[in-house]
């Protein structure tokens, strides 16, 4: 390719649902009674003059359904004048937003969007992609890296009796050791544009399940974006959440002051809007600490693809099914008090029971879309359609042939958790 001229554009759309919509994220019914902050979709368009891709990050839990996601990407691509596989559609995984999409047949429909919201979302994402492409101007790249300390913690623990628990509680004397290590890296991509404001791309990994309640909020990723933009007037910020499947905001051995702004929620997990603000500020502060010292990256040809890979499913053992059926039946009948768990453990076992039943008759493998966009030979965005554990994100970044790889969860689909084999 001759005379490659890298260009970049940015746009943003409001995707806030109406009050009264189901708020998704748990196996508990919630309906939006208040909007604490608007939900947004931010779009980054990149081009080399011949090839153009659009990366969108939305304040959503996820987008349900293979068929729905494929049709949505096709609609976005048509509006933006790009190829279907040039759409990189990421969800930050806020637990205080509307459902989106329609789950495939035989799958749980608890996190589906309403027909009205699904149409609003499709129209908004199509428009924001089109606007980002129209906003493109010549640009250059630079990169920085920092750390956001003590806001992300492993949430799965081995207990002294040998069992494994999720969110076992604060200062629990029965904890033996955490199963993993959080990735505290904040990656920062600075896109300098001719005649227009810079674009900041931030990448960090932990669960946005901090706010809780029957409210609408983009959680800490939204605070990170807005804090950064207020600190750097004229800069537009887009955020991609990383491998967050086994990490969240809950510290089991907090230091003095670290529980300020938190209070026990319905499942005994500490949550709070002010703590979400604190986390967003911490991520933004880390990014700002290197913003003026980002190192130049060469741009080049824009490449993109979405490829299906076969991933083995975690089929249940026959002896596990009777209890799974019992737990699902009790939960659906509103009889959670008869399930011998409470708090986050109740949420975990009900979710696990539902997963077992959905896989009772297969399949043995899932075909899942893995997505990538690269700029030159130094920079790549890589996304998977689910919630990978932290070790997977580290592995992808370390094995990548690119000098810089920004890894994201819940990209072009929502297929559940991706644990490590061990």
SULNOR-V456282 format. One record per pair of residues at least 24 apart in sequence whose ideal C-beta (glycine too) atoms are under 8 Angstrom apart, sorted by the first residue. I is the first residue (numbers start at 0). GAP is how many residues later the second one is. Records with the same first field share a line. If there is no record, write none. Layout:
I: GAP  GAP
//
This chain:
0: 47  48  49  300
2: 46
3: 44  45  295  296  297
4: 43  44  133
5: 40  41  42  132  133  134  135  293  294  296  369  370
6: 38  39  40  41  42  129  130  131  132
7: 36  37  38  39  128  129  131  183  185  191
8: 35  36  122  123  124  125  126  127  128
9: 32  33  34  35  122  125  189  226  228
10: 31  32  34  117  118  120  121  123  124
11: 28  29  30  31  116  224
12: 27  28  30  111  112  114  115  118
13: 24  25  26  110
14: 24  25  26  43  44  45  105  106  109  110
15: 24  200
16: 80  81  100  103  199
17: 98
18: 197
20: 77  78  93  96
21: 76  77  92
22: 72  73  74  75  191  192  193
23: 37  71  73  74  75  86  87
24: 36  69  70  71  72  86  184
25: 69  241  321
26: 83  304  320  323  324  327
27: 238  239  319
29: 183  184
30: 183
31: 66  182  183  184
32: 181  182
33: 180  181  182
34: 180  181  182
35: 60  175  179  180  181  237
36: 179  180  181  185
37: 178  180
38: 55  58  59  177  178  179  183
39: 178  182  185
40: 83  84  87
41: 86  183  194  195  196  197
42: 82  85  86  88  89  195
43: 88  147  155  157  194
44: 35  84  87  88  90  91
45: 90  256  327  329
46: 86  89  255
47: 251  252  253  254  327
50: 35  250  251  252  253
51: 28  29  30  34  81  84  250
52: 29  33  34  35  249  251  320
53: 26  28  32  33  34  75  78  79
54: 33  35  183  185  318  326
55: 31  32  33  34  69  72  73
56: 33  34  35  181  182  183
57: 31  32  33  34  42  63  67
58: 32  33  35  38  159  160  162  163
59: 31  32  33  34  37  38  40  61
60: 30  32  33  34  36  38  39  50  353
61: 29  31  38  39  49  348  351  352
62: 26  28  37  38  347  350  351
63: 35  36  37  38  39  43  45  47  48  49  350
64: 36  37  38  39  42  47
65: 38  347
66: 35  37
67: 33  34  50
68: 32  316  343  344  345
71: 29  49  50  53
72: 339
74: 47  51
75: 46  49  50  53
76: 52
77: 48
78: 47  48  50  51
79: 46  49  50  52  53
80: 49  52
81: 47  51
82: 221
83: 222
84: 219  220  221  286
85: 218  287
86: 42  325
87: 216  283  285  293  295  323  324
88: 36  322  323
89: 150  151  293  318  319  320  321
90: 319  320  323
91: 116  126  127  129  130  147  148  149  318
92: 114  115  148  151  294  316  317
93: 114  117  123  124  125  127  128
94: 112  113  114  116  117  124
95: 115  116  117  119  120  121  122  123
96: 119  120  121
97: 118
100: 313
105: 252
106: 251
107: 246  250
110: 303
134: 61
136: 56  57  58  59
137: 55  56
138: 52  53  54  55  60  160
139: 51  52  156  159
140: 48  49  50  51  155  156  157  158  234  237  238
141: 47  48  49  50  152  153  154  155
142: 44  45  46  47  151  152  154  236  261
143: 43  44  46  143  146  147  149  150  151
144: 40  41  42  43  145
145: 39  40  42  140  141  143  144
146: 37  38  39  139
147: 36  38  56  131  134  135  137  138
148: 35  133
149: 101  105  108
150: 55  69  98  127  128  131  132
151: 30  31  32  52  53  54  95  96  97
152: 25  29  94  95  96  97  98  99
153: 24  25  26  27  28  92  93  236
154: 52  91  92  93  95
155: 24  90
156: 95
164: 180
165: 178  179  182
166: 81  83  102  176  177  178
167: 84
168: 83  99
169: 80  81  82  83  84  89  100
170: 81  82  83
171: 80
174: 77
177: 74
178: 67
179: 66  67  209  210  211
180: 209
181: 24  65  208
182: 59  60  64  207  210  211
185: 97  100  101
186: 217  219
187: 99  102  103  106
188: 190  215  217
189: 101  104
196: 37  38  39
197: 34  36  37  38
198: 36  37  38  39
199: 28  32  35  36  37  38  87  91
200: 36  37  38  39  205
201: 26  35  36  37  38  81  82  85
202: 36  37  38  39  203  204  205
203: 35  37  38  79  82
204: 36  37  38  39  42  185  188  202  204
205: 35  38  41  42  43  73
206: 37  40  41  42
207: 33  68
208: 39  40  60  62
209: 39  61  62  63  65  66  69
210: 60  61  62  65
211: 53  54  57  59  60
212: 52  58
216: 56  59
218: 57
219: 29  56  57  59  60  63
220: 59  62
221: 58
222: 53  54  56  57  58  61
223: 55  56  57  59  60  63
224: 55  59
225: 54
226: 53  54  57  58
227: 56  59  60
230: 53  57
231: 56  59
239: 141  166  168
240: 167  168  169
241: 151  164  165  166  167
242: 145  146  147  148  149  150  151  153  164  166
243: 143  146  165
244: 141  142  143  144  145  147  164  172  173  174
245: 143  144  173
246: 143
248: 26  30
266: 76  77  79  80
267: 74  75  76
268: 74  75
296: 79  81  82  106  107
297: 78  79  80
298: 76  77  80
299: 75  76  77  78
300: 74  75
301: 71  72  73
302: 69  70  71
303: 67  68  69  70
304: 66  67
305: 63  64  65  106
306: 62  63
307: 59  60  61  62
308: 58  59  61
309: 55  56  57
310: 54  55  56  57  104  107
311: 52  53
312: 46  49  50  51  52  53
313: 41  45  105
314: 44  45  47  49
315: 40  41  43  44
319: 36
320: 35  36  39
322: 30
323: 28  29  30  32  33
324: 28  32
326: 26
327: 25  26  29
354: 61
365: 49
367: 45  47
368: 43  44
370: 40  41
373: 28
376: 25
377: 24  25  26
378: 24  25  26  27
379: 24  25  26
380: 24  25  27
381: 24  25  26
382: 24  25  26  27  28  29
383: 24  25  27  34
384: 25  26  27  28  29  30
385: 24  27  28  29  30  31  32
386: 29  30  31
387: 29  30
388: 28  29  30  31
390: 29
391: 26  28
//
